[in-house]
Amino acid sequence: RLRPYQQRGFDWLTTLGRLGLGACLADDMGLGKTVMATAHLLARRTSTDRPSLVVCPTSVLANWSRELKRFAPSLRVGRYHGLDRDASEIEALDVVLTTYGLLVRDEDILADVDWDVVILDEAQAIKNPDSQRARAARRVQAAHRVVMTGTPMENRLDELWSLMEFLLPGLLGRRATFRRTVALPIERFGDRAVAARLRKAIAPF
């Protein structure tokens, strides 16, 4: 049973999903981001037969398997991981679990699948927009894109741009323009008006 704030998070995810808009689930650690995402995956299965993809660090792959088995036993879940991974099994699954390493290594294979939901867990992994991980993530095609992270921005606004470019390509404009007209005024000069406009632009997501 979802707690009230988790129910609100789930409702928000499903609403953005119906609209085809990306979502950054940025609750603090321990508040149930995985449970809300699992509920979202379950709800999506009633209207599609396409698989969904969860990308996470190798250290939490087993945790995702346990959580899905516990809270969503009706979902067919498989790992795309290890030396014996088989891309031919993907279409027979509801949820595919993989790692950021394989997102890069098998970029062409994963980018060729018509995914329903793609979830990036610990999404600070793509905070550098020039990294192979970020580039591979942006190539993945999905009806709904979700990132989960307690730290959507750790050091620079460039990291926030990278997350939003995955979720809603073009929302914050070109990177060079964003740096010049948004990041620089906020980071160097503390421009509150620019910060308020940025906050307003990304708040719904």
C-alpha positions in Angstrom: 0.0 0.0 0.0 1.4 3.3 -1.0 1.8 6.0 1.6 0.0 9.3 0.8 3.1 11.1 -0.6 4.0 8.0 -2.6 0.4 8.0 -4.0 0.9 11.6 -5.1 4.2 10.8 -6.7 2.6 7.9 -8.5 -0.3 10.0 -9.7 2.2 12.6 -11.0 4.3 10.0 -12.8 1.2 8.5 -14.5 -0.1 11.9 -15.5 3.2 12.9 -17.1 3.4 9.5 -18.7 0.0 9.9 -20.4 1.1 13.3 -21.7 4.4 11.8 -23.0 6.4 14.2 -20.8 9.6 13.1 -19.0 9.7 13.0 -15.1 12.6 13.5 -12.7 11.7 11.7 -9.5 14.0 13.5 -7.1 12.8 12.5 -3.6 15.4 12.0 -1.0 16.9 8.5 -0.3 14.6 6.2 1.6 11.3 7.8 0.6 10.3 5.0 -1.8 11.3 6.1 -5.3 11.6 2.5 -6.4 8.2 1.6 -5.1 6.6 4.6 -6.9 8.4 3.6 -10.1 7.3 0.0 -9.7 3.7 1.1 -9.3 4.1 3.2 -12.5 5.4 0.2 -14.4 2.5 -1.9 -13.2 0.0 0.7 -14.3 1.6 1.0 -17.8 1.3 -2.7 -18.4 -2.5 -2.4 -18.7 -2.3 -0.4 -21.9 0.8 -1.7 -23.7 2.7 -4.8 -24.6 6.0 -3.1 -25.1 8.8 -3.8 -22.6 10.2 -1.3 -20.3 13.9 -0.7 -19.4 15.5 0.1 -16.0 19.1 1.2 -16.2 21.0 1.3 -12.9 24.4 0.8 -11.3 25.5 -2.8 -11.0 25.4 -2.4 -7.2 21.6 -2.0 -7.2 20.7 -4.5 -9.9 19.9 -7.2 -7.4 17.9 -4.8 -5.3 15.7 -3.9 -8.3 15.1 -7.7 -8.9 14.1 -8.2 -5.3 11.8 -5.2 -5.2 10.0 -6.1 -8.5 9.6 -9.7 -7.4 8.1 -8.6 -4.1 5.9 -5.7 -5.1 5.1 -6.6 -8.8 5.2 -10.4 -9.0 2.9 -10.3 -12.1 5.6 -8.6 -14.2 7.9 -10.7 -16.3 11.3 -9.4 -15.3 14.7 -10.3 -16.7 18.2 -9.1 -16.5 20.1 -8.0 -19.6 23.5 -8.5 -18.0 26.4 -10.8 -17.9 28.3 -12.7 -20.6 25.2 -14.8 -21.5 22.9 -11.9 -22.1 20.5 -12.5 -25.0 18.8 -9.6 -26.8 16.3 -12.0 -28.4 14.6 -12.4 -25.0 13.8 -8.7 -24.5 10.5 -8.7 -26.4 9.1 -11.5 -24.2 9.6 -9.5 -21.0 7.7 -6.7 -19.3 10.7 -5.2 -17.6 14.4 -5.4 -18.5 17.1 -4.6 -16.0 20.5 -3.5 -17.2 23.5 -1.4 -16.1 25.0 1.8 -17.3 28.0 -0.1 -18.5 25.9 -2.2 -20.8 23.9 0.8 -21.9 27.1 2.1 -23.5 28.6 -1.3 -24.6 25.3 -2.5 -26.2 24.1 1.0 -27.2 23.0 0.0 -30.7 21.0 -3.0 -29.5 19.2 -1.1 -26.7 18.6 1.9 -28.9 16.9 -0.3 -31.5 14.1 -1.5 -29.1 10.8 0.3 -29.0 10.6 0.7 -25.2 7.5 1.8 -23.3 9.1 3.3 -20.2 12.9 3.9 -19.7 13.9 4.6 -16.1 17.4 5.7 -15.2 18.1 5.0 -11.5 20.9 7.0 -9.8 20.6 9.2 -12.8 23.5 11.4 -11.7 25.4 8.9 -13.8 24.5 11.0 -16.9 25.3 14.4 -15.3 28.1 14.9 -17.7 26.4 15.6 -21.1 29.5 14.7 -23.0 29.9 11.3 -21.4 29.3 8.1 -23.3 26.6 7.2 -20.8 24.7 10.4 -21.4 25.0 10.1 -25.2 23.8 6.5 -25.1 20.9 7.3 -22.9 19.7 10.1 -25.2 19.6 7.5 -28.1 17.2 5.2 -26.3 13.6 5.5 -27.7 10.7 5.4 -25.2 7.1 6.5 -24.8 8.0 7.8 -21.3 11.3 8.7 -19.8 11.9 8.8 -16.1 15.0 9.6 -14.0 15.4 8.8 -10.3 18.0 10.7 -8.3 18.2 12.4 -4.9 20.8 14.8 -6.4 19.6 16.1 -9.8 22.3 18.8 -9.5 25.5 18.3 -7.5 27.9 20.9 -8.7 26.9 22.8 -11.8 23.8 23.7 -13.7 25.3 21.8 -16.7 24.3 18.6 -14.9 20.7 19.7 -14.7 20.8 20.5 -18.4 22.0 17.0 -19.1 19.2 15.3 -17.1 16.5 17.5 -18.7 18.0 17.0 -22.2 17.4 13.2 -21.7 13.9 13.8 -20.3 12.6 16.5 -22.5 15.0 17.2 -25.4 15.1 20.9 -26.2 13.2 22.2 -23.1 16.2 24.1 -21.9 17.5 25.0 -25.3 20.9 24.4 -26.8 23.7 23.7 -24.3 25.8 26.7 -25.3 22.9 29.1 -25.1 21.8 27.6 -21.7 25.3 28.1 -20.4 25.5 31.7 -21.5 22.0 32.9 -20.7 21.1 30.8 -17.6 24.0 29.0 -16.0 26.5 31.9 -16.1 24.1 34.6 -14.7 23.0 32.2 -11.8 26.3 30.6 -10.9 28.6 33.7 -11.3 26.3 36.6 -10.5 23.5 35.0 -8.4 20.8 36.3 -10.7 17.5 35.5 -8.9 15.2 36.5 -11.8 16.9 34.0 -14.1 16.9 31.4 -11.3 13.1 31.9 -10.9 12.5 31.5 -14.6 14.5 28.3 -14.6 12.7 27.0 -11.6 9.3 27.7 -13.2 10.3 26.0 -16.4 11.4 22.7 -14.8 9.0 22.6 -11.8 6.3 20.5 -13.5 8.7 17.8 -14.4 
